[in-house]
Each structure stands twice: as C-alpha cells, then as structure tokens.
C-alpha cells in the first residue's frame, strides 16, 4: 500500500501543471472567482484518493474522523462544505486519470462491469441518476445504471476507460476506446465481443481481436500463446472486483452524479498509484 506522502507528492506534481494550464486560460476551472480556500487543489484531490486506501466504508465517517480530527491537514473545512467542493474536482481528476494511463505494450484485455444505482423494484421512483442511467443486462441479471468499459495491458495497467449508460453495446464502446488510443497489437475478450465487421475494422487498423467461440460457431486454430493468453482473461475481472470491493464504489450512496463520477475516477487513480497490481507472466 502507498504511503500518504507518496500519494500527495504525485497529486501535487500534477496539480502544479494543472493550475498552470488554468492560469494561462488553457483550461476553464468553471469558477468566477479565484479566492483561495482552506484546502488547496492538491489537498482536496488527495483526500478523495486517501479515502479509497482507508478502511472506512462511509465517506462521511472517513472525513470526520480521518480528515477533520486527524493532523494530516491544517484546517480542513466541514464535511458539508467539502461535499460542495467535490464537483469542482471532476475535471482535474479526470485529466489526472488520463495522465496516469499505462504503457501501450501490444497485449491487451477488454471487458466491462456494471454499477447499479438502485434496486430494480425502485427504478420508477429513483431520482438521483434518473436522466443519466438506463436499464441494461449483465451476465447475472438486469440492472439500472452504468457500465464501466476498460482496456488493460498484461501488466494490469489501465490503458483506456469509457463510462456509458447500461444499455450501450460493449462492442461499440470498445471500438471507441481503440480509436481514441490508436491501439495496435492483440486484444483478448470474451464471447460478448464477437463481431466479424468489428474484427475486420480493427484488423485493418492493426489490432487483432481474439475471443472464444460459441457452440454454434465453427472451430478455428489459434497459436498456443494466444490460447494461453486468452485463458488469463480473468485478470481484468480481478481488477474490477478489487476496485468495486476494496475501493468501495457504490453509486447508491451518492446524492450527486458528479460526486459519484469524481469518486469513481479517484478510485481508478488510486488503483494506478497502487504499487502491486495484478499481472500475468507469459513465455
């Protein structure tokens, strides 16, 4: 696990560049006034990242005990004020996540996971994510919420992510991520990504999509290395499980969509900073 000083150093280095971009009008901070608060930008981002490394399962308890009553920060604002500050962290946290993306190694895995914003029996009465979430179907059951699409390399580093509504096709989101990152090499996926037109489009761009086959499909020969790598596809599912369970990402607890996405991006940054990531070895 990373030390808090190490995390803060990484965040502070990024925030210095980000604040320089804002000062030169290269990015808009969304603020009309630049009055300094009790916490700097790097301190505010560090707090939302520290939470995902802490044993707390509730952000309010974490903030009151680990931030307000601790000595990590000199004079932090109250909890209600920090919740009002969190939407302003959305843009810098998103840019920082892109800044920390992994190296393009030529070997990738792709998959998606879902985040249900409420139980199915409460879909009609749900209000927080009403204009954003949609019904979708996972391998387990129907849900109402979002999908997190992710591409990683064999070292467990996140290459690209995309958040969509629950009813968006995984293959569409995958193609958008590949085009945005201009990936080349081989990508291993499950049977849900089977599509001959998609395979042909990506192959012309230099990326070979390798999947399993369905029962009604003809068998085809694969090099032994590709078979081994395809069987190690569980690595991305391990990462999803770690982020959702260990970093405690639950949209049901949020009353603001922006704060949920800020927290999700902070969790992904925490995973980037995490020193020991799931990885696979290959011949």
N, C-alpha and C positions, 0 to 999 in steps of 0.2 A: 504494500500500500504506500502511496506517495505521502510525503510529509507536507504539512500545510504550507511551509515556507517554499517548498519546491513548486507547488501549485500556484501560489501567489506570484512567484517570480515569473513563471510562464505567462500568467494572465497580465501582469503588469507590463511586460515587454510588448505584448500585443496592444494593450490599451494606449501605450505611448504612441505607437504608429497610428492607431485608430483616431485618437484625439488630434493628431497632426493632420490627418485627412479631413476631419471635420473643420479644423481651424482654417484650412485652405479652401473650404467650400467644395471639396471633392465628394463629400457625403453630407447628407442632411441629418442632423440629430433630432429633428422634429420639435425642438424647443425654441421658444421665442426669446427666452432669457437664459443666460449662462451663469446664473448665480450658483456658486458652489454650495453643496450640501454638506451634511455631516460625514457622508461617505463618498469617497472618490469612485470613479467608474470601475477601476480595478478591484476595489474592495467589495463593491456591490456584486460584481460577477463572481468573485471568489466565494462569497457567501453562498450563492446558489449552487456552486460546484462543490463546496465543502459539504453541503447537505447530503449529497449522494454518496459521499465516503463515510458519513456518520452513521451510527446505529439507530438513529431516530427514524420512525416511520410516519411522523407527522411534522410538517414544516413549521407549524405554529409553535409546537413544543421545542423543536430544534432552535428556532430563532430566539425564543425567550430564555432558554437555558444555556445553549451553546454559543450564542452571539451576545445577547444583552447582558447576561450575568457573567460571562467569561471575560478574559482580558486580551483577546485577540485583536479587538478593535477598540479605539479610544473612547468614542462617544457615538455609538450607533443610534439611529432613530428608533422609534417604537415600531412594533410589528405592523400596525395599520398603515403607517407611513411607508414602510418598506414595500408592502403589497402594492401601494400606489406607484412606487418607483419601478417595480418589476417590468411593466410594459415597455419602458424606455430601454431595457436591456435586450430586447428581442433582436434588434438589428445588429449590435456588436457581437452578441453571442452567436448569431447565425453566420456572420462573417468569420468569426474565430473558428467555428466548426469547419468551414471550408478551408481555412488557412492550415488546419492540422490534418488534412486528409492524407491518407497513406500513399506509399510509392506504387507506381504502376509496374508490376512485375511480369505481366503477361499471363498469369494464372489467377482466375477469379471465381468467386461463388456468388450467386444471387438468390435471394429469397425475400419473402415479405412476412410480416406479422401484423396482427390487428390490435387495436385499442378500442374496446367498447366503452362508450361514455355513460351508459346506463344499462339496466336490465331490460330485456325485451318487453316485459309487461308494462314498462314505464316509458316506452318510446313516445307515445302520443302526448304525454304530459311533460316531457323533457324540454327545457328552455335554454340552458346554457349554450349548447352546441347545435341548436335547432336549425340554424341557417347554414351550417357547415358540414355536419355529419350526415352520412347516408347508410342505408342498410346494405350489408354485404354478407357473404358466406365464406366461412373458413373451412378447414378440413374437419372441424369438430361440430360447429353449429352456426346458425345465423347470428349476426351481431349488428349493432348500430353504432357506428363510429368511424374510425380512420384506419388506414393502412400505412405502415412504415416499410418502404421498399429499400433494400440495402444491397450494395455490392462490396465485397471484401476481397482481399488477396489471401494467399495461402499463409501469410504471417499473422492473420487475424486483424489486419489494419483496415479501417473503413475507407473505401475509395469514393463512394458516392451514396447519397440517400435521396429519397423523394417521399414526401408525405402526400397522400391522396385521400379522397373520400372512400368509404368502404366498398362502393360498387364499381371501382375502376379496375380494369383488367391488368393483371400483373405484367403481361407481356408489353402492354403499351407503356407502362411506367419504366420497365426495364430498357426498352429501346430509347426512351428519352434520356435516361441516365448515361447510356453508352454513347449517344451522340453528343451529349454535353461534355463528357470527359474524353471523347475520342479514344476509346479503349481498343486495344488490339491484342490478339493472343487467343486464349481459350477461356471460356466461361462455363462452369458446371451448374446445372439447375435441375429441379425436379420435373415431374411429368406435366405440371401445370404450365410450363413454358414451351411445350411442343407446338411448333407452328412452322410449316415449310416456308411460307412467304417471309416470316421473320428471320428464319435461318439464312435464307438467300440474301436478304438485305444486309444483315450483319456480316455475312461471309465476304460480300463484296467490299466491305469497309475494313476487313482484316481481322474480324473477331469470329471465332468458331464456337457456336453454341452446342454444348454436349449435354444430353439429357438421357434419362432412362426411356424405356419403351412401354407402351400399353399392351394389354393382352391381345387386342385385335390388330396389332401392327406387326409387320414383318421384321424379323431379327436382322441385325446388321453387325458387322465386325468392328471392333474397336481395338486400338493398341492397348497393350496391357497396362501401360502407365495411365492412360485415360480411364480405364476401368477402376484402377486403384484410387485415382483422384476423385472419381465420381462417388465412390463409396464413402469418402471422407467429407461428404457434403454436410454432415451433421455439425461441422464446426460453426456454420453460420446460425444454426438453430441453438447451439450452445451460447453464442453471443447474445441472441435475442432473449433467451432465458435469463442470462446474467443481468442484462440491462433492465428487464422488467421486474425481476425479483430483488436483486441486490441493490439496485439503484432506485427502487420503489417508484416506478412511473405508473400512476393510476389517475386517469382523467376524471374519474367520478368524484375525486376530492377537490377539484378545481371549480371555481365560480367565474373564471375568466378564461376564454380560449387563448388569449395572448399569453397569459401566465402559464398555461399548460404547455404551449409550444416552447416558451422560454425555458421551462423546467426540463422538457424533453431534450432540447438542444444542449442544455447544461449537462444532462446525464450522458449524452454522446461525447461531449468534450471530456467528461470525467473518465469515460472508457478510453478515449485517445491517450489521456495522460497516464492511465493505469500502466505500470511497468510490465507486468506479466500478463500477456494476452494469450488466449487460446490460439495455438498454431499447429500446423501439421508438418511432418517431415516426409520427403519423397526422395526416391532414388536420384 
